[in-house]
Amino acid sequence: MVYTKRLQNPQKRKFMVRRSKLEVNLEILKILASQGPMELTQLMNKTDLSQSVLKQHLDFLIPQNLVEEQSLDKDETFYVITERGLKVLKVIVPIIEEARKIPALLH
C-alpha cells in the first residue's frame, strides 16, 4: 500500500508525494529519534497521517520493538523509539540512500 503525503504549502497540494509503508515507518522512527517522545497528535502532525493510518503503523512498529508506548498517567501516552529502532535506522537509512543513487531502469 502506498500513502499520499499532504504538502505543507497549500499551493502545492495538488502535487502529492507517494510514500510506501517502509517510507512511512522509517519517517516515524526518524521523527521519534530526532525529536524525542511524542503524543499521538504531535506525531500525526509531523507525519501528515490520519489518526487511523498512524495507529496502523504504530500497531506494526510496537510489537517489533521499534517503538514503545509510555504512559505518564491515564490521559497521556507518548511514543518513544527504542534502542532496536535506533539500530534499525542506523542500518536501513544508509542502504536506502545508496539505493536512491542507482539510476532507475527505463523500459
C-alpha positions in Angstrom: 0.0 0.0 0.0 1.2 3.5 -0.8 0.3 6.6 1.2 -0.1 10.1 0.0 1.6 12.8 2.0 -0.1 16.2 2.1 2.3 19.0 1.4 2.5 21.9 3.9 2.3 24.6 1.1 -1.4 24.8 0.1 -0.4 26.0 -3.4 1.4 22.7 -3.9 -1.4 20.5 -2.5 -2.3 19.2 -6.0 1.2 17.7 -6.2 1.2 14.8 -3.7 4.1 12.7 -2.7 3.5 9.0 -2.6 5.1 7.0 0.3 5.4 3.3 0.8 4.7 1.6 4.1 8.5 1.3 4.6 9.0 5.0 4.0 6.2 5.9 6.4 7.6 3.6 9.1 11.1 5.0 8.7 9.8 8.5 8.8 8.1 7.7 12.1 11.3 6.3 13.5 13.3 9.3 12.3 10.9 11.8 13.8 11.0 10.0 17.2 14.8 9.6 17.1 15.4 13.3 16.3 12.6 14.9 18.4 12.1 12.6 21.3 8.9 11.2 22.8 5.6 12.5 21.2 1.9 12.2 21.8 -0.2 10.7 19.0 -1.4 14.1 17.9 2.1 15.6 17.6 3.2 12.5 15.6 0.1 12.9 13.4 1.1 16.5 12.6 4.7 15.6 11.9 3.9 12.7 9.6 0.8 14.2 8.0 -1.1 11.0 8.6 -4.6 10.5 9.9 -5.0 9.0 13.3 -6.2 5.7 12.0 -3.4 5.3 9.5 -0.8 6.3 12.1 -2.2 3.8 14.6 -1.9 1.1 12.0 1.8 1.9 11.6 2.3 2.1 15.4 0.5 -1.3 15.7 3.2 -2.7 13.5 6.2 -0.9 15.0 5.4 -1.6 18.7 5.3 -5.4 18.5 8.5 -5.3 16.5 10.1 -3.5 19.5 11.0 -0.5 17.3 8.7 1.9 19.2 7.2 1.7 22.6 4.2 3.4 24.3 4.9 5.1 27.6 2.1 6.4 29.8 2.7 9.2 32.3 -0.9 8.9 33.6 -4.2 7.7 32.2 -4.6 10.6 29.8 -1.1 11.0 28.4 0.5 8.4 26.2 3.8 9.1 24.5 5.5 7.1 21.7 9.3 6.6 22.0 11.8 5.0 19.7 13.6 2.0 21.3 17.3 1.1 21.1 16.3 -1.5 18.5 14.5 1.2 16.5 17.7 3.3 16.6 19.8 0.4 15.4 17.4 -0.3 12.5 17.6 3.4 11.4 21.4 3.3 11.6 21.5 0.3 9.3 18.5 0.8 6.9 18.8 4.6 6.1 22.3 4.4 4.6 21.2 1.4 2.5 18.2 3.3 1.2 20.2 6.4 0.5 22.7 4.4 -1.5 19.9 2.6 -3.4 18.4 6.0 -4.4 21.7 6.9 -6.1 21.3 4.0 -8.5 19.5 5.2 -11.7 16.1 3.6 -12.3 15.9 1.2 -15.2 13.8 2.5 -18.0 11.6 0.2 -20.0 
